[in-house]
C-alpha cells in the first residue's frame, strides 16, 4: 500500500486490522520530509486513537516538539502532524496540506472531505488516505469504488480482521459465533452491507 503511487488511497478494513498504525506511520513519513500532515477523526474523542501513537512515536525523535494542547507534533525537519476532528467540518478550512488521513471516515460527514479537506490539498497537490471499517454504502463506499475503477489517482483495498497476524483466528471465529451475521460481515470482514 505504501509504495502504490495513487494519490488517493482507500483502505476498507475489518476491526483491529492495523489501520491506525499504518495511518500514523504515513503521517510521520510526510512530516519527516518537511511536509504538513493532518490526522482527522469523526470526533474529538475518536481523535485520541490517532493522537496517542503519534505522541508516543514523536517522543522517540530527538528534538521533536509535542504540543499536547494543540494536538500537534513538530519535527526538526520543519514538518508537522496535527490531529483534528470533523465534528464541525468548517473548522477544517484554511490550511494547505501535503497529506491527510481520514480516520474512520465512514462515520464522518462527507462535507468534511468535499468542502474542507479536498480543497486543502489543491495548492500542494497533497494526497489522502481514507481508512475505515464500513458503515453501509455511504460516501466511504463511493470513495472505495473510485479506487476499484482502475484509474491512476485512486486505489482501494479491502482487508479483513483475519488479515491481522496478531489476532488469533479463533478469537474472530468466537465473535462470528456470537454476533449477528450482518454485524460480523461488516465489522470483521469489512463488507459494505
C-alpha positions in Angstrom: 0.0 0.0 0.0 2.8 2.5 0.9 4.5 2.1 -2.4 1.4 2.3 -4.6 1.7 5.7 -6.5 -2.0 6.6 -6.3 -2.7 10.0 -4.8 -5.9 8.9 -3.0 -5.8 5.6 -1.2 -8.8 3.9 0.4 -8.5 1.1 3.0 -11.6 -0.7 3.8 -10.6 -2.9 6.8 -12.1 -5.1 9.5 -11.8 -4.1 13.1 -8.3 -4.3 14.7 -6.7 -4.7 11.3 -4.0 -2.1 12.0 -5.4 1.0 10.2 -4.3 3.4 12.9 -0.7 2.2 12.9 -0.5 2.5 9.2 -2.0 6.0 9.1 0.3 7.2 11.9 3.4 5.9 10.0 2.2 7.6 6.8 1.7 10.9 8.6 5.1 10.8 10.3 6.7 9.9 7.0 5.3 13.1 5.4 6.4 15.2 8.4 9.9 13.6 8.3 10.5 15.2 4.9 9.2 18.6 6.0 5.5 18.2 5.0 2.3 19.2 6.7 0.0 16.2 7.6 -3.3 16.1 9.4 -5.0 13.2 11.2 -8.7 13.8 11.0 -11.2 11.7 13.0 -15.0 12.0 13.2 -15.0 13.5 16.7 -12.6 14.9 19.2 -13.0 11.9 21.4 -12.2 9.5 18.5 -9.1 11.6 17.5 -7.4 10.3 20.7 -7.0 7.0 18.9 -4.6 8.6 16.5 -3.1 11.1 18.9 -1.7 8.5 21.4 0.5 6.7 19.0 1.6 9.9 17.2 2.7 11.3 20.6 4.5 8.1 21.5 6.3 7.9 18.2 7.3 11.6 18.3 8.6 11.2 21.8 11.3 8.9 20.4 12.6 11.5 17.9 15.3 13.8 19.1 14.3 17.5 19.2 10.7 16.7 18.2 8.2 19.1 19.9 4.9 17.7 21.2 2.2 20.3 21.7 -0.3 18.4 23.8 -2.9 21.2 24.0 -2.9 21.8 20.2 -2.5 18.0 19.5 0.4 18.8 17.2 3.8 17.3 16.6 6.6 19.4 15.1 9.6 17.7 13.8 13.2 19.1 13.4 12.7 18.9 9.6 10.0 21.6 9.8 7.4 19.0 9.2 4.3 18.7 11.3 1.4 16.5 12.1 -1.8 17.9 13.6 -4.7 15.9 14.9 -8.2 17.4 14.2 -11.8 16.4 14.4 -14.5 16.6 11.8 -17.4 17.2 14.1 -17.5 20.8 12.7 -16.3 20.4 9.1 -16.0 24.2 8.7 -13.2 24.2 11.3 -11.1 22.2 8.9 -10.8 25.1 6.4 -7.8 27.3 5.9 -4.6 25.2 5.9 -2.8 23.9 2.9 -1.9 20.2 3.4 0.5 17.7 1.9 -1.3 14.8 3.3 -4.4 13.9 5.3 -5.6 10.7 7.0 -9.3 10.5 7.3 -9.7 8.0 10.2 -12.9 6.1 10.4 -14.2 8.3 7.6 -17.4 6.1 7.1 -18.5 7.7 10.4 -17.8 11.4 9.4 -19.8 13.8 7.3 -18.9 13.8 3.6 -18.8 17.5 3.6 -15.6 17.4 5.7 -13.9 15.9 2.6 -15.7 17.7 -0.1 -15.8 21.2 1.3 -12.7 21.4 3.6 -10.1 18.7 3.2 -10.1 18.1 -0.6 -9.6 21.8 -1.3 -6.8 22.0 1.3 -4.8 19.6 -0.8 -5.0 21.5 -4.0 -2.2 24.1 -3.9 0.3 21.5 -2.6 -1.1 18.6 -4.7 -1.4 16.7 -1.5 -2.6 13.2 -1.0 -5.1 11.4 1.2 -5.5 8.1 3.0 -9.1 7.1 3.8 -9.2 4.4 6.5 -12.3 2.9 7.9 -14.4 0.0 8.8 -17.5 0.3 6.5 -20.9 1.6 7.6 -23.2 0.6 4.9 -22.9 2.0 1.4 -22.2 5.7 2.2 -19.7 8.1 0.8 -16.8 6.0 2.1 -18.1 3.2 -0.1 -18.2 5.6 -3.1 -14.5 6.6 -2.5 -13.7 2.9 -2.3 -15.5 2.4 -5.6 -13.3 5.1 -7.2 -10.3 3.1 -6.2 -11.7 -0.1 -7.7 -12.3 1.6 -11.1 -8.6 1.3 -12.1 -7.5 4.9 -12.6 -4.2 6.4 -11.7 -5.3 8.8 -9.0 -7.3 6.4 -6.8 -6.6 2.9 -5.5 -8.5 0.9 -2.8 -8.0 -2.3 -0.9 -10.1 -4.5 1.4 -8.6 -6.4 4.3 -10.5 -8.5 6.9 -9.7 -8.8 10.6 -8.3 -12.2 9.7 -5.5 -10.5 7.8 -4.0 -9.2 11.1 -1.4 -11.8 12.1 -1.5 -10.6 15.7 -5.1 -11.7 16.2 -5.8 -15.4 16.5 -8.3 -16.7 14.0 -10.1 -18.5 16.9 -10.8 -15.1 18.5 -12.5 -13.9 15.3 -14.3 -17.2 15.0 -15.7 -16.8 18.5 -17.0 -13.3 17.6 -18.6 -14.8 14.5 -20.4 -17.4 16.5 -21.8 -14.7 18.8 -22.7 -11.8 16.5 -25.5 -11.4 14.0 -24.2 -12.3 10.6 -24.7 -8.8 9.2 -22.7 -7.2 12.0 -19.9 -9.8 11.7 -19.6 -9.3 8.0 -19.4 -5.5 8.3 -17.2 -5.2 11.4 -14.8 -8.1 10.8 -15.0 -9.0 7.1 -15.1 -5.3 6.0 -18.1 -5.9 3.8 -20.2 -3.0 2.5 -23.7 -4.1 3.5 
